[in-house]
Amino acid sequence: VPDRLSREAAVAFDEASPLRDRRELFAIPAGKVYLTGNSLGAIPKHVPARMAEVVAQEWGEALISAWNTADWTQLPWRVAARIEPMIGAAPGTVHVGDSTSVTLFKTMVAAVNLRPGRDVIVVEPTTFPTDGYIAQGIARTFGKTVRWCDPADPAASLDDDVALLSLTHVDFRSGAMFDMAAVTAAAHDAGAVMLWDLCHSTGAVPVDLAASDADFAVGCTYKYLNGGPGSPAFGYVAPRLHDSIEQPITGWWGHARPFEMRRDYEPAAGVAQMTVGTPPVLALSALEAALEVFDGLSHDDVRDASLSLTDLFIALVEARLPGVLELITPREHAHRGSQVSWRHDQAYGIVQALIGRGVVGDFREPDVARFGFAPIYVTHADVYDAVEHLVQVLAHDEHLDAAYATKDAVT
Ligand SMILES: Cc1ncc(COP(=O)(O)O)c(C=O)c1O
């Protein structure tokens, strides 16, 4: 029996994994250990050919007819139907098309509109910046107030003034994960509406919006869903709210009958009223194709693989570099997403030196080295190799190289 922390054991884990055939579906350059799927997912191998086809045949030859012949009008809904089962959303509850930030804006305003007379939006100060910025913009524009909660106890910030509690399910910096059902119940007990940002969850950790009774959710598709840089975000609205929401960007694609070209706005029924303008067909086509890699996968297998990878990474770093890096990701499975983050004074240099060796993680201010584990294509052997490189970087002081004294624009 090989040592639990040996490379042989890692390879044996990969060979026994129910996800073992999936990595082959991705075009990951040879020799690269890609631990940034929580920022930009890898590209599935079949996506370039599909894109070439869409460009040459649908756009190139069919031109405007492709709206009908290639069913471009239904493309956002086909993508939504693929995402719904991944997040415990009933059919007809998800829309896709704008950026995460714009989808957050539409959704937060729709949420706040459900609670007239309540003026507070509660957000955790550790959230991804755009979530806080959007809440602040809404507060300025609509005469609301942002209240920052303690991420360890968001419920403590709830009272009769709170219209909306908006939280990121898995924290982008630490990888800490909220208990979705418990926090949602606390928001509802206080009479508030609950919105979850699922950017760091979808495709990597189980999410059940219906069972958690969430009101709204928003998530990007370019991380664990591998939709490509800047691919369109999705939004979720609980079906019980479809008849009472009012969203602020009343564009023509959200109209009940867009091609009647009427003067006055009339919202479409159901979740379609959350849409705004012409769908980004090329981006949606890439995303639609990319989502095929999830066909037939069990959520439990994905979660098991994610925990096994992150457990191994933590165990190897702590065994081989005791006391060198400070773990800021929760050890308890129930509170951990699919990434592992470490604090170190030279975190930026460490990440850059690793990238120089083909191990791609990223850096987040002020001193965090962040490693994402997309369970569908990261292997246990990758984890072993990443830690071996980390040991070498620190042994040879590669992280102290003068080249890393100034930071690149994207870290
Ligand atoms: C939690 C979270 N929300 C939102 C975003 C980004 O929003 P957008 O897609 O509009 O850039 C990110 C990006 O990393 C994120 O991590």
The ligand as an ORCA input file, in Angstrom:
! r2SCAN-3c Opt
* xyz 0 1
  C     -18.471     36.289     -6.313
  C     -18.277     37.009     -7.604
  N     -19.252     37.823     -8.070
  C     -19.089     38.485     -9.246
  C     -17.932     38.353     -9.992
  C     -17.677     39.081    -11.278
  O     -18.673     39.761    -11.892
  P     -18.567     40.038    -13.473
  O     -18.767     38.708    -14.160
  O     -19.615     41.029    -13.750
  O     -17.189     40.547    -13.758
  C     -16.915     37.521     -9.535
  C     -15.689     37.371    -10.348
  O     -14.733     36.737    -10.022
  C     -17.084     36.844     -8.318
  O     -16.119     36.052     -7.852
*
